[in-house]
Amino acid sequence: MPNKITHLLHSWEKAGGAADKDRWRIVPTCIWWTIWKERNSRCFESKNCDLQMIKLNSIRLFCFWCKKIYLRGH
C-alpha cells in the first residue's frame, strides 16, 4: 500500500490496459467525491448512509462518469 497520496495516484495511472486508462484514472476521484458528499450530508444535513450505500453511490458515479467519457468519444 502506498504511504503517500501521490504514490497512490501514481499507482492508479499504471492500472488497467491502454483502452481502460481513462476509466482507471477517475476511480480515485469517484471514491473521494462520494466520501466528500457523504461527509457533507452528515455534517450539514444530519443524514447518513450505511457503508454499502456509500460503495454503491461510488459505483453509480463511476458508471455515470464513464458514460460521459464514451459519449464524448474518448
PLY file of the C-alpha trace (Angstrom):
ply
format ascii 1.0
element vertex 74
property float x
property float y
property float z
element edge 73
property int vertex1
property int vertex2
end_header
0.00 0.00 0.00
1.44 3.39 -0.94
2.40 5.58 2.02
1.69 8.92 0.28
-1.34 10.11 -1.66
0.85 11.00 -4.64
2.17 7.43 -4.74
-1.38 6.10 -4.60
-2.46 8.26 -7.52
0.63 7.27 -9.49
-0.17 3.58 -8.93
-3.67 4.13 -10.40
-2.03 5.50 -13.56
-0.43 2.09 -14.11
-3.64 0.08 -13.58
-5.54 -1.48 -16.45
-4.74 -1.51 -20.13
-4.43 1.35 -22.58
-8.10 1.06 -23.59
-9.22 1.43 -19.95
-6.81 4.22 -19.00
-9.48 6.95 -18.81
-11.71 4.80 -16.63
-8.94 3.80 -14.22
-7.90 7.43 -13.91
-11.28 8.50 -12.49
-11.67 5.73 -9.87
-9.94 7.62 -7.02
-11.88 10.78 -7.83
-15.18 8.88 -7.74
-14.33 7.43 -4.34
-13.18 10.76 -2.89
-16.16 12.66 -4.30
-18.58 10.13 -2.83
-16.90 10.32 0.57
-16.91 14.13 0.43
-20.64 14.18 -0.39
-21.33 11.75 2.45
-19.30 13.90 4.83
-21.30 16.97 3.84
-24.59 15.12 4.31
-23.54 14.07 7.79
-22.18 17.47 8.82
-24.75 19.79 7.33
-27.93 17.78 6.90
-27.68 15.24 9.74
-28.17 12.45 7.18
-26.01 9.41 6.70
-25.82 6.29 4.56
-24.51 2.91 5.58
-21.23 1.66 4.13
-22.90 -0.46 1.45
-24.85 2.52 0.14
-21.70 4.65 0.08
-19.97 1.98 -2.01
-22.97 1.74 -4.32
-23.06 5.52 -4.74
-19.39 5.47 -5.71
-20.01 2.76 -8.30
-23.01 4.63 -9.68
-20.96 7.79 -10.01
-18.19 5.85 -11.74
-20.66 4.39 -14.25
-22.19 7.81 -14.87
-18.81 9.44 -15.46
-17.68 6.55 -17.71
-20.83 7.02 -19.79
-19.91 10.69 -20.20
-16.40 9.73 -21.32
-17.77 7.42 -24.02
-20.35 9.95 -25.19
-17.53 12.46 -25.79
-15.75 9.88 -27.93
-12.68 9.08 -25.83
0 1
1 2
2 3
3 4
4 5
5 6
6 7
7 8
8 9
9 10
10 11
11 12
12 13
13 14
14 15
15 16
16 17
17 18
18 19
19 20
20 21
21 22
22 23
23 24
24 25
25 26
26 27
27 28
28 29
29 30
30 31
31 32
32 33
33 34
34 35
35 36
36 37
37 38
38 39
39 40
40 41
41 42
42 43
43 44
44 45
45 46
46 47
47 48
48 49
49 50
50 51
51 52
52 53
53 54
54 55
55 56
56 57
57 58
58 59
59 60
60 61
61 62
62 63
63 64
64 65
65 66
66 67
67 68
68 69
69 70
70 71
71 72
72 73
